[in-house]
């Protein structure tokens, strides 16, 4: 495969590393520091784009990719409130996009565990549910896409929780039907997501902690391999179903 990397930050460097480790080629790197722009993609041959960029850049780039029938692995978060706008571009089904707020396969195993745990906790009213995430101080969005998706899994499976609250509650107590998922940004922490099931008698904690960013880059390259013969809009859950997980 020939992979185009869009936005050559720390994640872009890791995508380059794992692209080469899996015996693929780097077709081009699109980044202002490299003196390249997305229009340069029209002048070369490549099989897929992997993009870890910024929300405002990703949104405009996806419109460009759709117009030009490109295969895309979109790893940028913070634009999800525009998801319906992006899905509407699939009237032209020649292009393909796989999006995830987190390309770590370990995170998706974590989500499967949270789903099953939430179904069990749903039967026990004496357990409250809440979550927290830690990210490094360069993280652009808060809460992250991973935290939001984790919260939605809980909301779908714990009937007594109806509403997601992510902001600070400085002037009132949390309501029983609200799910509080808070965030901290600081230091060099790669990613930590924790979910707590707490009763008056004990606490059950389920946590995913990333040791490095490498797993996210590797996951994005593996998904670029998978999307080659696909058309349309996908999320990483579709890839996990393909693995029968």
SESEKE-400838 format. One record per atom (N, C-alpha, C): x, y, z. Coordinates in steps of 0.2 Angstrom, whole numbers, padded with zeros to 4 digits, always signed. Each point is the difference from the previous one (the first is absolute). Layout:
<nodes>
XYZ ...
</nodes>
This chain:
<nodes>
+0004-0006+0000 -0004+0006+0000 +0004+0006+0000 -0003+0006-0003 +0004+0006+0001 -0005+0005+0004 +0003+0002+0006 -0004+0004+0004 +0002+0007+0000 -0005+0005+0000 +0001+0007+0001 -0002+0002+0007 +0005+0003+0003 -0001+0003+0007 -0002+0007-0001 -0005+0002+0004 -0002+0007+0000 +0001+0002+0007 +0004+0006+0001 +0002+0003+0006 +0005-0004+0004 +0006+0002-0001 +0006-0003+0003 +0002+0002+0007 -0004-0001+0004 +0002+0001+0007 +0002-0006+0003 +0000-0001+0007 +0002-0006+0003 -0003-0006-0002 -0007+0000-0001 -0003-0006-0002 +0002-0001-0008 +0001+0005-0004 +0002-0001-0007 +0006-0004+0000 +0005+0002+0004 +0006-0003+0000 +0000-0008+0002 -0005-0001+0005 -0001-0007+0001 -0003-0004-0005 -0005+0003-0004 -0003-0003-0005 +0005-0002-0006 +0005+0005-0001 +0005-0002-0004 +0004-0006+0002 +0002+0000+0006 +0003-0006+0003 -0003-0006-0001 -0007-0001+0001 -0003-0006+0000 -0002-0002-0007 -0001+0005-0004 -0001-0001-0008 +0006-0004-0002 +0006+0002+0001 +0006-0003-0002 +0001-0007+0003 -0002+0000+0007 +0001-0007+0003 -0004-0005-0003 -0006+0002-0003 -0005-0005-0003 +0002+0000-0007 +0006+0002-0003 +0002-0001-0006 -0004+0004-0006 -0003+0006+0002 -0003+0004-0004 +0004+0006-0002 -0002+0004-0005 +0004+0006-0002 -0004+0006+0003 +0004+0006+0001 -0003+0006+0001 +0000+0004-0007 -0006+0001-0002 -0001+0004-0007 +0002+0007+0001 -0003+0003+0005 +0002+0007+0001 -0002+0002+0007 +0003+0005+0003 -0002+0003+0006 -0003+0007-0001 -0006+0001+0002 -0003+0007-0001 +0000+0004+0006 +0004+0005+0000 +0001+0004+0006 +0003+0007-0002 -0002+0005+0003 +0003+0007-0001 +0008+0000+0001 +0002-0004+0005 +0007+0000+0001 +0004-0003-0006 -0003-0005-0003 +0003-0003-0006 -0001+0004-0007 -0004+0005+0001 -0001+0004-0006 -0005-0003-0005 -0005-0005+0003 -0005-0003-0004 -0007+0002+0002 -0004-0001-0004 -0007+0001+0001 -0005-0005-0003 -0006-0001+0003 -0004-0005-0002 -0001-0001-0008 +0000+0006-0003 -0001-0001-0008 +0006-0004-0003 +0005-0001+0003 +0006-0004-0002 -0002-0007-0001 -0005-0002+0004 -0003-0007+0000 -0003-0002-0007 -0002+0005-0004 -0003-0001-0007 +0006-0001-0005 +0006+0001+0002 +0005-0001-0005 +0004-0007+0001 -0002-0004+0005 +0004-0006+0001 -0005-0006+0001 +0003-0006+0000 -0004-0006+0001 +0001-0002+0007 -0005-0002+0003 +0000-0003+0007 -0006-0004+0002 +0000-0004+0005 -0005-0004+0001 -0005+0002+0006 +0003+0004+0005 -0004+0002+0006 +0004+0006+0003 -0004+0004+0003 +0002+0006+0004 -0001-0002+0007 +0005+0002+0005 -0001-0001+0007 +0001+0007+0002 -0005+0003+0004 +0001+0007+0003 -0002+0000+0007 +0005+0003+0003 +0000+0002+0007 +0001+0008+0000 -0005+0004+0000 +0001+0007-0001 -0004+0004+0006 -0003+0005-0002 -0004+0005+0004 -0007+0000-0002 -0005+0001+0004 -0007-0001-0002 -0002+0005-0006 +0003+0006+0000 -0002+0004-0005 +0003-0002-0007 +0006-0002+0001 +0003-0003-0007 -0003-0006-0002 -0001-0005+0004 -0003-0006-0002 -0007+0001-0003 -0004+0004+0002 -0007+0001-0003 +0001+0003-0007 +0004+0004-0001 +0001+0003-0007 +0003-0006-0005 +0005-0003+0003 +0003-0005-0003 -0005-0006-0003 -0004-0002+0005 -0005-0005-0002 -0004+0002-0006 -0002+0006+0000 -0004+0002-0006 +0004-0001-0006 +0006+0002+0000 +0005-0001-0006 +0001-0007-0002 +0001-0004+0005 +0001-0007-0001 -0007-0003-0003 -0006+0002+0002 -0006-0003-0003 +0000+0002-0007 +0001+0006-0001 -0001+0003-0007 +0005-0004-0005 +0006-0003+0003 +0005-0003-0005 +0000-0007+0001 -0005-0003+0003 +0000-0007+0001 +0006-0004+0003 +0002+0003+0006 +0006-0003+0003 -0002-0005+0006 +0004-0004+0001 +0000-0005+0006 +0003+0003+0006 -0004+0001+0006 +0003+0004+0005 -0001-0003+0007 +0005+0000+0004 +0000-0002+0007 +0000+0006+0004 -0005+0003+0003 +0000+0006+0003 +0000-0001+0008 +0006+0002+0003 +0001-0001+0007 +0000+0006+0004 -0002+0006-0003 -0001+0006+0003 -0007+0000+0004 +0000+0003+0006 -0006+0000+0004 -0002+0008+0001 -0005+0001+0003 -0002+0007+0001 -0005+0003-0005 -0002-0004-0005 -0004+0002-0006 -0007-0003+0000 -0001-0005+0005 -0005-0005+0000 -0007+0004-0001 -0001+0006+0002 -0007+0003+0000 -0001+0002-0008 +0004-0002-0004 -0001+0001-0007 -0001-0006-0004 -0001-0006+0004 +0000-0006-0003 -0005-0001-0005 -0006+0002+0001 -0005+0000-0005 +0001+0003-0006 +0004+0006+0000 +0002+0003-0006 +0005-0004-0004 +0004-0003+0003 +0005-0005-0003 -0003-0006-0003 -0005-0003+0004 -0004-0005-0003 -0004+0001-0006 -0002+0007+0000 -0004+0002-0006 +0004+0000-0007 +0007+0000+0001 +0004+0000-0006 +0000-0007-0003 -0003-0005+0003 +0001-0007-0003 -0005-0001-0005 -0004+0005-0003 -0004-0001-0006 +0005-0002-0005 +0006+0002+0000 +0005-0003-0004 +0004-0006+0003 -0002-0006-0001 +0003-0006+0004 +0006-0002-0003 +0004+0004-0004 +0006-0003-0003 +0006+0001+0005 -0001+0005+0005 +0005+0001+0005 -0001-0004+0006 +0004-0001+0004 -0001-0003+0007 +0004+0003+0005 -0003+0000+0006 +0002+0003+0006 -0001-0004+0006 +0005-0001+0004 +0000-0004+0006 +0002+0005+0006 -0005+0002+0004 +0002+0004+0005 +0000-0003+0007 +0004+0002+0005 +0000-0002+0007 +0003+0006+0004 -0003+0001+0006 +0003+0004+0005 +0006-0003+0003 +0001-0007-0001 +0006-0003+0003 +0001-0007-0004 +0006+0000-0003 +0002-0006-0004 +0004-0005+0004 +0000+0000+0006 +0003-0005+0004 -0004-0006+0001 +0002-0006-0003 -0004-0006+0001 -0002-0002+0007 +0005+0002+0005 -0001-0001+0007 -0006+0004+0002 -0001+0006-0002 -0006+0004+0002 -0006-0003-0002 +0000-0003-0006 -0006-0004-0003 -0002-0006+0004 +0005-0003+0003 -0001-0006+0004 -0003+0003+0007 +0003+0006+0002 -0003+0003+0006 -0007+0002+0000 -0002+0002-0006 -0007+0002-0001 -0005-0006+0000 +0003-0006-0003 -0004-0006+0001 -0001-0002+0007 +0005+0001+0004 +0000-0002+0007 -0005+0005+0004 +0000+0007-0002 -0004+0005+0003 -0008-0002-0002 -0001-0002-0006 -0006-0002-0002 -0003-0005+0004 +0003-0006+0001 -0002-0005+0004 -0001+0001+0007 +0005+0004+0003 -0001+0002+0007 -0006+0005+0001 -0001+0004-0005 -0006+0005+0001 -0006-0004+0000 -0001-0005-0004 -0006-0005+0000 -0001-0003+0006 +0005-0002+0003 +0000-0003+0007 -0002+0005+0005 +0003+0006+0000 -0001+0005+0005 -0007+0002+0000 -0003+0000-0006 -0007+0002-0001 -0005-0003+0004 +0002-0006+0002 -0005-0004+0004 +0001+0001+0008 +0005+0005+0002 +0002+0001+0007 -0001+0008+0001 -0005+0002+0003 -0002+0007+0000 +0005+0003+0006 +0003-0003+0004 +0004+0003+0005 +0007+0002-0002 +0001-0001-0007 +0007+0002-0003 -0001+0006-0004 +0003+0005+0002 +0001+0006-0005 +0005-0001-0005 +0000+0004-0005 +0005-0001-0006 +0003+0007-0001 +0006+0000-0001 +0004+0007-0002 +0006-0002-0003 +0003+0005-0004 +0007-0001-0003 +0004+0006+0000 +0007-0001-0001 +0005+0005-0001 +0005-0002-0005 +0003+0005-0003 +0005-0001-0005 +0006+0005+0002 +0006-0002-0001 +0006+0004+0000 +0003+0000-0007 +0002+0006-0002 +0004+0000-0007 +0006+0005+0001 +0004+0000-0004 +0006+0005+0000 -0002+0007-0001 +0004+0005+0001 -0002+0007+0000 +0000+0002-0008 +0002-0004-0005 -0001+0002-0007 -0007-0002-0003 -0004-0004+0004 -0006-0002-0003 -0005+0006-0001 -0002+0000-0006 -0004+0006-0003 -0007+0000+0003 -0003-0006+0001 -0007+0000+0002 -0001-0003+0007 -0006+0002+0003 -0001-0002+0007 -0008+0000+0001 -0003-0005+0001 +0002-0007+0000 +0002-0003-0007 +0004-0005+0001 +0002-0003-0007 -0005-0004-0003 +0001-0002-0006 -0005-0004-0004 +0000-0007+0004 +0005-0003+0003 +0000-0006+0003 -0004+0000+0007 +0000+0006+0003 -0004+0001+0006 -0007+0000-0002 -0002+0004-0005 -0007+0000-0002 -0003-0006-0002 +0004-0004-0004 -0002-0007-0002 -0001-0004+0006 +0005+0000+0005 -0001-0004+0006 -0006+0001+0003 -0002+0007+0001 -0006+0002+0004 -0006-0002-0004 +0000+0000-0007 -0006-0002-0004 -0001-0007+0001 +0005-0004+0001 -0001-0008+0001 -0003-0001+0007 +0002+0004+0005 -0004+0000+0006 -0007+0002+0000 -0001+0005-0003 -0007+0003-0001 -0005-0005-0004 +0003-0004-0004 -0004-0004-0004 -0002-0007+0004 +0004-0001+0005 -0001-0006+0004 -0002+0000+0007 +0001+0006+0003 -0003+0002+0007 -0006+0004-0001 -0005-0003+0001 -0007+0004-0001 -0001+0006+0004 +0003+0000+0006 -0001+0005+0005 +0004+0006-0002 +0005+0000-0004 +0004+0005-0002 -0003+0003-0007 -0002+0006+0000 -0003+0003-0006 +0004+0005-0003 +0004+0004+0003 +0003+0006-0003 +0008+0000+0002 +0004+0002-0005 +0007+0000+0001 +0002+0008+0002 +0003+0000+0006 +0003+0007+0002 +0007-0001+0000 +0004+0005-0003 +0007+0000-0001 +0003+0006+0004 -0004+0005+0001 +0003+0006+0003 +0000+0000+0007 +0004+0005+0003 +0000+0000+0008 -0007+0002+0003 -0001-0003+0005 -0007+0001+0004 +0002+0004+0006 +0001+0007-0001 +0002+0004+0005 -0006+0003+0005 -0006+0000-0003 -0005+0003+0004 -0006-0005+0002 +0001-0006-0001 -0006-0005+0001 +0003-0007+0001 -0004-0004+0003 +0002-0007+0000 -0002-0004-0006 +0003-0006-0002 -0001-0004-0006 -0007-0003+0002 -0004+0000-0006 -0007-0004+0001 +0001-0007-0001 -0004-0004+0003 +0000-0007-0001 +0000-0003-0007 -0003+0004-0004 -0001-0003-0007 +0006+0003-0005 +0004+0004+0003 +0006+0003-0004 +0006-0005+0001 +0004+0000-0006 +0006-0004+0000 +0006+0005+0000 +0004+0001+0005 +0005+0005+0000 +0006-0004-0003 +0003+0003-0005 +0007-0003-0003 +0004+0007+0000 +0005+0000+0004 +0004+0006+0001 +0007-0001-0004 +0004+0005+0000 +0006+0000-0004 +0005+0004+0003 +0006-0002+0000 +0006+0004+0002 +0005+0000-0006 +0003+0006-0001 +0006+0001-0005 +0006+0002+0003 +0005-0003+0000 +0007+0002+0003 +0005-0005-0002 +0006+0002+0001 +0006-0004-0001 +0001-0003-0006 +0003-0006+0000 +0001-0004-0006 -0004-0007+0000 -0005+0000+0004 -0004-0007+0000 -0003-0001-0007 +0002-0006-0003 -0003-0002-0006 -0008+0000+0000 -0003-0005+0004 -0007+0000+0000 -0002-0005+0006 -0004+0002+0004 -0003-0004+0005 -0007+0001+0001 -0004-0005-0001 -0008+0000+0001 -0002-0005+0005 -0004+0003+0005 -0002-0004+0005 -0007+0000+0001 -0004-0005+0002 -0007+0000+0001 -0001-0004+0007 -0004+0004+0004 -0001-0003+0007 -0007-0002+0001 -0001-0006+0003 -0007-0002+0002 +0001+0000+0008 -0004+0005+0003 +0001+0001+0007 -0006-0001+0004 +0000-0004+0005 -0005-0001+0005 +0002+0002+0007 -0005+0000+0005 +0002+0002+0007 +0005-0005+0003 +0001-0006-0004 +0004-0005+0003 +0007-0002-0003 +0000+0002-0007 +0006-0001-0003 +0000+0004-0007 +0006-0001-0003 +0001+0004-0007 +0003-0005-0004 -0003+0000-0006 +0003-0004-0006 +0003+0005-0005 +0006-0001-0002 +0003+0005-0004 +0003-0004-0006 -0002+0003-0006 +0003-0003-0007 +0004+0005-0003 +0006-0001-0002 +0004+0005-0003 +0004-0002-0006 +0001+0004-0004 +0005-0001-0006 +0005+0006+0001 +0006-0002+0000 +0006+0004+0000 +0005-0001-0005 +0001+0005-0005 +0005-0001-0005 +0007+0001+0002 +0004-0004-0001 +0007+0001+0001 +0004+0005-0004 -0003+0000-0007 +0003+0005-0005 -0005+0001-0005 +0002+0004-0005 -0005+0002-0005 +0001-0005-0006 +0005-0005+0000 +0001-0005-0005 -0006-0004-0002 -0004-0002+0005 -0005-0004-0001 -0006+0003-0005 +0000+0007+0001 -0005+0003-0004 +0002+0001-0007 +0007+0001-0001 +0002+0000-0007 +0000-0006-0004 +0002-0006+0004 -0001-0006-0003 -0007-0002-0002 -0004+0001+0004 -0007-0001-0001 -0003+0003-0006 +0002+0007-0001 -0002+0003-0006 +0003-0003-0007 +0006-0002+0001 +0003-0003-0006 -0004-0007-0002 -0001-0004+0005 -0004-0006-0001 -0007+0001-0003 -0003+0006+0002 -0006+0001-0002 +0000+0003-0008 +0006+0003-0001 +0001+0002-0007 +0001-0006-0005 +0002-0005+0003 +0001-0006-0004 -0007-0003-0001 -0004+0000+0005 -0007-0003+0000 -0005+0004-0005 +0001+0007-0001 -0005+0004-0003 +0001-0001-0008 +0006-0003-0002 +0001+0000-0007 -0005-0002-0005 -0004-0005+0002 -0005-0002-0005 -0007+0002+0002 +0000+0006+0004 -0007+0002+0003 -0002+0007-0003 -0006+0001+0000 -0003+0007-0002 -0005+0002+0005 +0000+0006+0002 -0005+0002+0005 +0003+0003+0006 -0005+0001+0005 +0002+0002+0007 +0001-0005+0005 +0005-0001+0003 +0001-0005+0005 +0003+0003+0007 -0001-0003+0005 +0003+0001+0007 +0004-0006+0002 +0004+0001+0004 +0005-0006+0002 -0004-0006+0003 -0006+0001+0002 -0004-0005+0002 -0002-0005-0005 +0000+0002-0007 -0001-0004-0005 +0006-0004-0002 +0006+0002+0002 +0006-0004-0001 +0000-0005+0005 -0002+0002+0007 +0000-0005+0005 -0005-0006-0002 -0006+0002-0003 -0005-0005-0002 +0003-0005-0005 +0004+0003-0004 +0004-0004-0005 +0004-0005+0003 +0003+0002+0006 +0005-0005+0004 -0005-0005+0004 -0006+0001+0000 -0005-0004+0004 +0001+0001+0007 +0002+0007+0002 +0001+0001+0007 -0006+0004+0003 
</nodes>
